Amino acid sequence: MRIAVIGAGGVGGYFGARLAQAGEDVTFVTRGATLRALRESGLRLESADGDLLIQPAPATDDPATVGAVDLVLLAVKGWQAPEAIESMRPLMGPDTLAVPLLNGVEAPDQLAAVYGQRRVAGGLCGLFGSVVAPGHVRNTMAQPFIAFGMLDNTPRERLEQLRAAYERVGVKATISDDIRAALWEKLLFVGPFGGVGAITRAPVGVFRTLPETRALLEGAMAEIVEVAHAQGSAVAQGAMAKALAMIDGAPVEATASMQRDILAGRPSELESQVGVVVRRASEARVAAPIHAMLYASLLPQERRARGELTFQV
């Protein structure tokens, strides 16, 4: 398959590199220092499941030079999604399938609003990925995973081809029977992890252990389950226990990407990981006081990072 990967950070770099390793025709769409690094040195993947160097790593900042592809993996931050979705137009042929790998539950519908539901799948992934330097990605999770599924849950041959490509290089890939529920279940893990981590300014080994912050973590998860159910999503029984087990199994020093961005003063995924729960709870007329507190407490830092507020800290 001809595949375009938009974004070459922790997620796009890892899952794009594995597709290239599997023999697929992959082009990375990125810019700035990352684009220069990919062109000059290739893409270096340092991972618990095996290191890899993709060299050359075809890369561009102009999707028009790539043209229509078979599949687009959208792997940017939630706040970058609107611009990235618009930039994808030259990549989207009549039969192109777009698979977003963003945190949160909104990206598939954002894509479908522009390109139509038939050309969009839902997607999610799991890894502890970070950017060491432009073109150098590190993952500390031993068994990263990826899952995807059509929004109407119909079979699609291209998703089977994608699954098979990942299986060839040992990445666990599944086609979900209910990708919308799966997205809420992923948010159960990543949202409270990032939100509680950001507000406590502590690694997971600390806030999952202290009884007070453990209660905050579990309470935030319970709110997500309630909001998801109120929105008609069939979150699986035991999903919260599974998410807690993943957090309990994380390295003690682990931090979430949203937490790292907030602490570094960068724009973060606060809206797509925490704000979305507040908004959806309001729509469904259910209470989500922990998320409301997390969102309100972190919002000044987010607005400052986006240049909307100026204050000294």
Secondary structure as GFF3:
##gff-version 3
##sequence-region A 1 313
A	DSSP	beta_strand	2	6	.	.	.	ID=ss1
A	DSSP	alpha_helix	10	21	.	.	.	ID=ss2
A	DSSP	beta_strand	25	29	.	.	.	ID=ss3
A	DSSP	alpha_helix	32	41	.	.	.	ID=ss4
A	DSSP	beta_strand	43	47	.	.	.	ID=ss5
A	DSSP	beta_strand	52	54	.	.	.	ID=ss6
A	DSSP	beta_strand	59	60	.	.	.	ID=ss7
A	DSSP	three_ten_helix	63	65	.	.	.	ID=ss8
A	DSSP	beta_strand	69	74	.	.	.	ID=ss9
A	DSSP	three_ten_helix	78	80	.	.	.	ID=ss10
A	DSSP	alpha_helix	81	87	.	.	.	ID=ss11
A	DSSP	three_ten_helix	89	91	.	.	.	ID=ss12
A	DSSP	beta_strand	92	100	.	.	.	ID=ss13
A	DSSP	alpha_helix	107	115	.	.	.	ID=ss14
A	DSSP	three_ten_helix	117	119	.	.	.	ID=ss15
A	DSSP	beta_strand	121	126	.	.	.	ID=ss16
A	DSSP	beta_strand	129	133	.	.	.	ID=ss17
A	DSSP	beta_strand	136	139	.	.	.	ID=ss18
A	DSSP	beta_strand	145	150	.	.	.	ID=ss19
A	DSSP	alpha_helix	157	168	.	.	.	ID=ss20
A	DSSP	beta_strand	172	175	.	.	.	ID=ss21
A	DSSP	alpha_helix	179	200	.	.	.	ID=ss22
A	DSSP	alpha_helix	204	207	.	.	.	ID=ss23
A	DSSP	alpha_helix	211	230	.	.	.	ID=ss24
A	DSSP	alpha_helix	239	249	.	.	.	ID=ss25
A	DSSP	alpha_helix	257	263	.	.	.	ID=ss26
A	DSSP	alpha_helix	270	270	.	.	.	ID=ss27
A	DSSP	pi_helix	271	275	.	.	.	ID=ss28
A	DSSP	alpha_helix	276	284	.	.	.	ID=ss29
A	DSSP	alpha_helix	289	305	.	.	.	ID=ss30
###
